[in-house]
């Protein structure tokens, strides 16, 4: 009971920080807007004023994208770290990000060669669909492989090989593409939270929520897998079936986030360690909700920093997330003697 009380206090504090970060993300930017006008704009969504347009059609969907992407990538990273018993595993270890990148590369870099309609190439929806198709293709291969391979470590290697293969094809396309197309693709790889409009949000939000709900339903097998697959099987857990569902949840989360925002690095690797450090626990009934809150909060903070409030400049979200994530990952490496050796 005492431990539950401490956890409740910690969740309350994190929720408060999350609320402050969300409001700050709406308030801060190239244009300073008072909190009262932000609240009025959210309440009057169809108001035609300039301030309302900035809040409702730019800052609000961007903040929601940060929340969904931060939570989704953090949960996906936790799933991979548990499945592979590797503290440095992240949401992209199965090659999902590389598959999404390949889909976008084919659309953007090879558009001139395969004569795709202009509205598909130039629309945000076309990029999203290309990324989703690429992620699904890699997901199908990984799931097919997981049905044949019992060892999770071998599955990890297979996923990395498919990721490397997709990355190689992307490099070939980059070398033969024209400079304008290459610039568009490079900008996409830097990651952006501002490219999700309300029309795309209606697709991204359900996909991300499905992946998170599926992960929450897997808390029992995830806790069992902390003891190893042999012990989990001894406790009555269907290890192979659980592994498939864990991969499905990870692919949905990583694929959806990458498709809509581009590859956002380090969040999925770093946040599970932040959550474990705060709650001093590996119990997924605690750590999964903690990852959702911490991931959403951290990416909101990264988004605030990336805008450089008051300067008019915007940094790539990948650069900011790396500044936060790299020190945490280095700390994990040096803390874990087996990794540092």
Phi, psi and omega per residue, in radians:
X1 nan -0.718 3.132
X2 -1.089 -0.736 3.126
X3 -1.134 -0.697 3.110
X4 -1.096 -0.662 3.107
X5 -1.130 -0.737 3.099
X6 -1.094 -0.742 3.132
X7 -1.118 -0.677 3.127
X8 -1.094 -0.710 3.111
X9 -1.130 -0.741 3.135
X10 -1.114 -0.737 3.107
X11 -1.089 -0.705 3.137
X12 -1.099 -0.726 3.129
X13 -1.132 -0.796 3.133
X14 -1.104 -0.693 3.107
X15 -1.090 -0.658 3.100
X16 -1.155 -0.773 3.104
X17 -1.088 -0.691 3.097
X18 -1.050 -0.807 -3.133
X19 -1.095 -0.718 3.116
X20 -1.125 -0.757 3.140
X21 -1.122 -0.703 3.135
X22 -1.117 -0.772 3.111
X23 -1.153 -0.705 3.130
X24 -1.109 -0.633 3.137
X25 -1.143 -0.539 3.094
X26 -1.396 -0.545 -3.078
X27 -1.395 -0.723 -2.968
X28 -1.593 2.541 3.123
X29 2.899 -2.860 3.141
X30 -1.185 -0.382 3.099
X31 -2.065 2.169 3.115
X32 -1.394 2.176 -3.108
X33 -2.206 2.216 3.126
X34 -1.101 2.668 -3.111
X35 -1.054 -0.637 -3.124
X36 -1.081 -0.693 3.130
X37 -1.266 -0.540 3.065
X38 -1.102 -0.822 -3.132
X39 -1.123 -0.694 3.112
X40 -1.130 -0.683 -3.119
X41 -1.168 -0.680 3.118
X42 -1.174 -0.664 3.138
X43 -1.252 -0.523 3.139
X44 -1.992 1.312 -2.984
X45 -1.067 -0.563 -3.044
X46 -1.667 0.178 3.070
X47 -1.082 2.405 -2.994
X48 -1.623 0.106 -3.104
X49 -1.211 2.802 -3.133
X50 -1.113 -0.767 -3.136
X51 -1.086 -0.764 3.122
X52 -1.085 -0.679 3.117
X53 -1.108 -0.717 3.118
X54 -1.093 -0.806 -3.085
X55 -1.218 -0.908 -2.972
X56 -1.317 -0.710 -3.013
X57 -1.741 -0.102 3.118
X58 -2.208 -1.076 -3.020
X59 -1.249 -0.709 -3.107
X60 -1.143 -0.886 3.084
X61 -1.092 -0.555 3.106
X62 -1.165 -0.728 3.103
X63 -1.134 -0.734 3.109
X64 -1.120 -0.651 3.089
X65 -1.109 -0.733 3.101
X66 -1.082 -0.729 -3.140
X67 -1.123 -0.856 -3.103
X68 -1.158 -0.787 -3.103
X69 -1.187 -0.758 3.125
X70 -1.082 -0.787 3.124
X71 -1.165 -0.780 -3.077
X72 -1.130 -0.818 -3.137
X73 -1.158 -0.629 3.137
X74 -1.151 -0.764 3.108
X75 -1.133 -0.749 3.122
X76 -1.077 -0.706 3.099
X77 -1.107 -0.724 3.095
X78 -1.079 -0.738 3.129
X79 -1.055 -0.749 -3.122
X80 -1.214 -0.676 3.117
X81 -1.135 -0.629 3.106
X82 -1.272 -0.775 -3.087
X83 -1.116 -0.750 -3.054
X84 -1.721 0.015 -3.137
X85 0.909 0.727 -3.104
X86 -2.252 1.999 -3.101
X87 -1.166 -0.227 -3.128
X88 -1.818 0.102 3.086
X89 -1.263 2.555 -3.134
X90 -2.317 -3.106 -3.079
X91 -1.199 -0.245 -3.057
X92 -1.816 0.142 -3.052
X93 -1.180 -0.364 -3.126
X94 -1.546 0.104 3.084
X95 1.521 0.166 -3.097
X96 -1.114 -0.775 3.137
X97 -1.087 -0.709 3.125
X98 -1.136 -0.650 3.089
X99 -1.128 -0.751 3.097
X100 -1.110 -0.728 3.118
X101 -1.093 -0.677 3.110
X102 -1.103 -0.736 3.118
X103 -1.070 -0.773 3.127
X104 -1.186 -0.667 3.132
X105 -1.088 -0.747 3.109
X106 -1.077 -0.728 -3.126
X107 -1.176 -0.858 -3.001
X108 -1.450 -0.812 -3.015
X109 -1.451 -0.544 -3.091
X110 -1.816 0.191 -3.083
X111 -1.043 -0.685 -3.134
X112 -1.177 -0.481 -3.097
X113 -1.434 -0.549 -3.057
X114 -1.886 0.110 2.999
X115 0.927 0.982 3.065
X116 -1.358 2.632 3.096
X117 -1.011 2.489 -3.050
X118 -1.081 -0.654 -3.074
X119 -1.176 -0.459 3.098
X120 -1.306 -0.746 -3.103
X121 -1.179 -0.691 -3.003
X122 -1.539 -0.286 -3.077
X123 -1.499 2.606 3.066
X124 -1.106 -0.596 -3.141
X125 -1.125 -0.624 3.121
X126 -1.098 -0.734 3.106
X127 -1.112 -0.758 3.133
X128 -1.079 -0.812 -3.129
X129 -1.110 -0.686 3.119
X130 -1.114 -0.738 3.125
X131 -1.147 -0.720 3.137
X132 -1.121 -0.752 3.134
X133 -1.092 -0.748 3.110
X134 -1.113 -0.738 3.127
X135 -1.146 -0.710 3.135
X136 -1.134 -0.669 3.141
X137 -1.072 -0.810 3.114
X138 -1.170 -0.690 3.128
X139 -1.036 -0.747 -3.141
X140 -1.093 -0.705 3.133
X141 -1.161 -0.771 -3.129
X142 -1.132 -0.735 3.117
X143 -1.125 -0.712 3.095
X144 -1.103 -0.653 3.111
X145 -1.214 -0.686 -3.107
X146 -1.137 -0.446 3.116
X147 -1.267 -0.354 -3.106
X148 -1.793 -0.421 -3.055
X149 -1.839 2.246 3.140
X150 -1.512 -0.541 -3.037
X151 -1.467 2.164 -3.125
X152 -1.168 -0.589 3.141
X153 -1.126 -0.728 3.093
X154 -1.109 -0.684 3.096
X155 -1.080 -0.671 3.102
X156 -1.074 -0.766 3.133
X157 -1.114 -0.736 3.125
X158 -1.073 -0.767 3.111
X159 -1.056 -0.720 3.121
X160 -1.157 -0.612 3.124
X161 -1.176 -0.739 3.094
X162 -1.124 -0.650 3.088
X163 -1.111 -0.731 3.114
X164 -1.139 -0.675 3.115
X165 -1.101 -0.795 3.114
X166 -1.093 -0.719 3.129
X167 -1.106 -0.615 3.120
X168 -1.147 -0.725 3.111
X169 -1.124 -0.687 3.096
X170 -1.061 -0.735 3.130
X171 -1.097 -0.674 3.105
X172 -1.108 -0.776 3.134
X173 -1.110 -0.645 3.119
X174 -1.132 -0.647 -3.082
X175 -1.242 -0.394 -3.088
X176 -1.905 0.042 -3.073
X177 -1.554 2.853 3.095
X178 -1.408 2.745 -3.042
X179 -1.006 -0.656 -3.116
X180 -1.130 -0.789 3.121
X181 -1.166 -0.666 3.132
X182 -1.106 -0.679 3.122
X183 -1.104 -0.747 3.120
X184 -1.051 -0.756 -3.115
X185 -1.200 -0.736 -3.140
X186 -1.090 -0.716 3.098
X187 -1.079 -0.694 3.112
X188 -1.090 -0.701 -3.109
X189 -1.183 -0.306 3.107
X190 -1.312 -0.274 3.141
X191 1.442 2.453 3.124
X192 -2.691 2.364 3.096
X193 -1.676 -0.072 -3.027
X194 -1.714 0.061 -3.075
X195 -1.621 0.001 -3.098
X196 -1.696 1.886 3.069
X197 -1.441 3.088 3.118
X198 -1.094 -0.636 3.128
X199 -1.085 -0.690 3.119
X200 -1.353 -0.516 3.123
X201 -1.057 -0.596 3.134
X202 -1.184 -0.245 3.053
X203 -1.705 -0.781 -3.072
X204 -1.141 -0.801 -3.050
X205 -1.054 -0.859 3.123
X206 -1.078 -0.698 3.136
X207 -1.076 -0.819 -3.122
X208 -1.136 -0.745 -3.132
X209 -1.132 -0.646 3.083
X210 -1.070 -0.791 3.132
X211 -1.094 -0.717 -3.137
X212 -1.195 -0.750 3.116
X213 -1.081 -0.738 3.113
X214 -1.065 -0.708 3.109
X215 -1.127 -0.708 3.130
X216 -1.117 -0.551 3.108
X217 -1.298 -0.208 -3.097
X218 -1.763 0.260 -3.047
X219 -1.054 -0.720 -3.116
X220 -1.115 -0.925 3.092
X221 -1.106 -0.545 3.104
X222 -1.137 -0.738 3.089
X223 -1.116 -0.655 3.124
X224 -1.175 -0.645 -3.119
X225 -1.202 -0.293 3.063
X226 -1.086 -0.455 -3.141
X227 -1.505 -0.119 -3.072
X228 1.869 2.704 -3.076
X229 -1.151 -0.597 -3.140
X230 -1.144 -0.826 3.118
X231 -1.138 -0.657 3.130
X232 -1.091 -0.734 3.092
X233 -1.113 -0.651 3.104
X234 -1.144 -0.423 3.101
X235 -1.530 0.083 3.087
X236 1.598 0.214 3.133
X237 -1.475 2.284 3.045
X238 -1.341 1.603 -2.951
X239 -1.088 -0.823 -3.072
X240 -1.131 -0.761 3.119
X241 -1.125 -0.707 3.118
X242 -1.116 -0.691 3.133
X243 -1.093 -0.703 3.117
X244 -1.088 -0.773 -3.132
X245 -1.183 -0.606 3.075
X246 -1.117 -0.738 3.115
X247 -1.145 -0.718 3.113
X248 -1.047 -0.835 3.137
X249 -1.058 -0.759 3.139
X250 -1.113 -0.756 -3.131
X251 -1.127 -0.708 3.110
X252 -1.081 -0.823 -3.097
X253 -1.176 -0.889 -3.113
X254 -1.161 -0.706 -3.139
X255 -1.141 -0.783 -3.126
X256 -1.142 -0.818 -3.112
X257 -1.103 -0.757 -3.131
X258 -1.171 -0.686 -3.110
X259 -1.082 -0.674 -3.032
X260 -1.636 -0.437 -3.066
X261 -2.107 -0.109 -2.964
X262 1.422 3.004 -3.123
X263 -1.224 2.070 3.092
X264 -1.856 2.009 -2.967
X265 -1.551 2.777 2.921
X266 1.274 -0.442 -3.126
X267 -1.054 -0.836 -3.088
X268 -1.156 -0.471 3.133
X269 -1.480 -0.709 -2.992
X270 -1.401 -0.725 -2.999
X271 -1.069 -0.740 3.098
X272 -0.974 -0.611 3.111
X273 -1.249 -0.619 3.061
X274 -1.092 -0.786 -3.130
X275 -1.109 -0.761 3.116
X276 -1.122 -0.673 -3.134
X277 -1.154 -0.647 -3.126
X278 -1.267 -0.757 -3.023
X279 -1.693 -0.116 3.118
X280 0.887 0.816 -3.078
X281 -2.657 2.715 3.020
X282 -2.004 0.063 -3.134
X283 -1.182 2.089 -3.089
X284 -1.168 -0.332 3.054
X285 -1.165 -0.381 3.086
X286 -1.782 -0.803 -2.996
X287 -1.247 -0.614 3.135
X288 -1.083 -0.922 3.071
X289 -1.068 -0.605 3.121
X290 -1.119 -0.716 3.110
X291 -1.105 -0.671 3.124
X292 -1.064 -0.848 -3.120
X293 -1.209 -0.831 -3.104
X294 -1.140 -0.714 -3.137
X295 -1.126 -0.781 3.113
X296 -1.094 -0.749 -3.131
X297 -1.133 -0.783 -3.085
X298 -1.124 -0.731 -3.129
X299 -1.254 -0.525 3.008
X300 -1.083 -0.780 3.112
X301 -1.096 -0.748 3.090
X302 -1.051 -0.679 3.127
X303 -1.150 -0.709 3.099
X304 -1.071 -0.802 -3.131
X305 -1.127 -0.679 -3.080
X306 -1.130 -0.432 -3.126
X307 -1.423 -0.224 -3.101
X308 0.803 1.134 -3.037
X309 -0.846 2.281 3.101
X310 1.602 -0.110 -3.096
X311 -1.846 -0.433 -3.088
X312 1.492 -0.015 3.121
X313 -1.751 2.692 3.100
X314 -2.290 2.238 3.114
X315 -1.626 2.639 3.024
X316 -1.059 2.384 -3.090
X317 -1.093 -0.513 3.110
X318 -1.113 -0.623 -3.130
X319 -1.167 -0.747 -3.117
X320 -1.216 -0.765 -3.138
X321 -1.116 -0.546 3.088
X322 -1.188 -0.663 3.113
X323 -1.070 -0.546 3.120
X324 -1.492 -0.752 -2.988
X325 -1.350 -0.657 -3.074
X326 -1.040 -0.830 3.111
X327 -1.033 -0.639 3.134
X328 -1.163 -0.763 -3.128
X329 -1.135 -0.720 3.085
X330 -1.094 -0.667 3.097
X331 -1.099 -0.708 3.115
X332 -1.106 -0.730 -3.124
X333 -1.100 -0.826 -3.092
X334 -1.282 -0.479 3.087
X335 -1.252 -0.639 -3.136
X336 -1.576 1.829 -3.049
X337 -1.095 -0.553 -3.116
X338 -1.182 -0.512 3.104
X339 -1.426 -0.609 -3.102
X340 -1.340 -0.401 -3.092
X341 -1.152 nan nan
